[in-house]
Amino acid sequence: NYSYQEGKAELFSNTHPDPYCVPYMPGGSLFMRNPPPPLEICFPDGDIPADAPKHLMNPDMTICRPETGKSAVGSVLVDFGKKNME
């Protein structure tokens, strides 16, 4: 008959010291491997094609959406120790 605290202690003792992370997230092998360059760099004259993507990307290569809380416009803190971005 395990208590909650005993189970939690056993789970913690059996947890890998370097946990798995999704490849495209901070700490993953695909993180920012081929980030898309800004359109202003690709088209310095301002003649951006009509079919060019009009969305911004987060460092984890997801689309910036303020309603999801993942709108990393500007500077972003990527913590490789915790394997996340803030």
C-alpha positions as CSV (number, residue, x, y, z in Angstrom):
1,N,0.0,0.0,0.0
2,Y,1.9,3.0,-1.3
3,S,1.3,6.5,-0.2
4,Y,1.3,9.4,-2.6
5,Q,4.6,10.7,-1.3
6,E,6.3,7.3,-1.5
7,G,5.1,6.9,-5.1
8,K,6.3,10.4,-6.0
9,A,9.7,9.7,-4.4
10,E,10.0,6.4,-6.4
11,L,9.0,8.1,-9.6
12,F,11.6,10.9,-9.0
13,S,14.3,8.3,-8.2
14,N,13.6,6.4,-11.5
15,T,13.4,9.6,-13.7
16,H,16.2,10.0,-16.3
17,P,18.6,12.9,-15.5
18,D,18.3,14.2,-19.0
19,P,14.6,13.9,-19.9
20,Y,13.4,13.4,-23.5
21,C,12.5,16.5,-25.4
22,V,10.8,16.9,-28.7
23,P,13.4,17.4,-31.5
24,Y,12.2,20.9,-32.5
25,M,12.0,22.3,-29.0
26,P,14.9,23.8,-27.0
27,G,17.5,21.2,-26.4
28,G,16.3,19.0,-29.3
29,S,18.4,18.1,-32.3
30,L,16.2,20.1,-34.8
31,F,15.9,23.3,-32.6
32,M,16.4,26.3,-34.9
33,R,18.3,24.1,-37.4
34,N,16.9,26.0,-40.4
35,P,15.1,29.0,-39.2
36,P,13.3,31.0,-41.8
37,P,15.1,34.3,-42.6
38,P,13.0,37.5,-42.3
39,L,11.2,38.5,-45.5
40,E,12.9,41.9,-45.2
41,I,16.3,40.2,-45.7
42,C,15.1,38.0,-48.6
43,F,13.4,41.0,-50.4
44,P,15.3,44.1,-49.4
45,D,13.5,46.2,-52.1
46,G,10.2,45.5,-50.4
47,D,8.8,43.6,-53.3
48,I,7.5,40.6,-51.3
49,P,5.5,38.1,-53.4
50,A,1.8,37.8,-52.8
51,D,2.1,34.0,-52.0
52,A,4.8,34.6,-49.3
53,P,3.8,33.4,-45.8
54,K,2.4,36.2,-43.8
55,H,2.8,34.7,-40.3
56,L,5.7,34.9,-37.8
57,M,7.4,31.9,-36.4
58,N,8.3,31.1,-32.8
59,P,11.8,29.6,-32.0
60,D,10.2,26.2,-31.8
61,M,9.0,26.6,-35.4
62,T,5.3,27.0,-34.5
63,I,3.2,29.9,-35.7
64,C,2.9,32.9,-33.4
65,R,-0.6,33.0,-32.1
66,P,-1.4,35.4,-29.2
67,E,-4.5,33.4,-28.2
68,T,-2.3,30.3,-27.4
69,G,0.2,32.3,-25.4
70,K,2.9,31.3,-27.9
71,S,3.6,34.6,-29.5
72,A,7.4,35.0,-29.2
73,V,7.7,38.3,-31.1
74,G,10.9,40.2,-30.1
75,S,13.5,38.7,-27.8
76,V,12.9,35.3,-26.3
77,L,14.7,33.6,-23.5
78,V,15.5,30.0,-24.4
79,D,16.6,28.0,-21.3
80,F,18.5,25.0,-22.4
81,G,18.8,23.8,-18.8
82,K,15.0,23.5,-18.4
83,K,14.6,22.8,-22.2
84,N,11.9,25.5,-22.7
85,M,11.4,29.0,-24.0
86,E,9.9,31.9,-22.0
